[in-house]
Amino acid sequence: MNNIKKLIISEKPSVAKEFARVLKVDARAQNGYLESEDYVITWCVRTFSYNELSR
């Protein structure tokens, strides 16, 4: 049995829901992510730039 899931990180919750819809993922809403048998779709709270991450 394969327990490896695909992870998708989106910019915000509405984009995560759109990924789930387009990919036909039947996901359960959790606290901060959507999860199905094959996918975990989550989102960032804020958009980071490369310069912010390198500080």
N, C-alpha and C positions, 0 to 999 in steps of 0.2 A: 504494500500500500504506500502510495506517494503522499507524504505530508507536507511537501514544499508548496508554499503559496507564492503568488506573484504580488509584489508590493508596488503600489502606485501612490506617489506623493503629489498632491495638487496644490494650487495656490490658495484655495479657499473652499469651504464646504459645498458651495453651489457647483463648482467645477468637479469636485469629487463625485457628486450625485450625477452629473452629466457623463462622466467616465463610466460609471456603473450602468447608466441607461444605454449608452452607445455600445458597450461591451456585452449587454444583456446579462449583467451580473445580478443575481437575486441575493442582495446583501442585507444583512441585519444591521440596523443603526446601533452603534455602540457610543461610548463617551469619547468623542474625538476621532472616530473612524467608522468605516463601513466594513463588514466582514462577511465573506461567503466561504464556501468550501474550498474555492480556488484562489480567492483574492482578499487582500487587505488594501483598502483605499483610504488614505488619510490626507490631511492637509496641514499647511503651515499657518501659524497665527499671523505671521508678518513676512513680507518678502525681504530677503537679505541680498545685498550685493556682495560681490567678491571682496571689495575693500572692507566691508563690515566684518566678514568672516576671517580676514587675515590679521585683525587687530589683536 
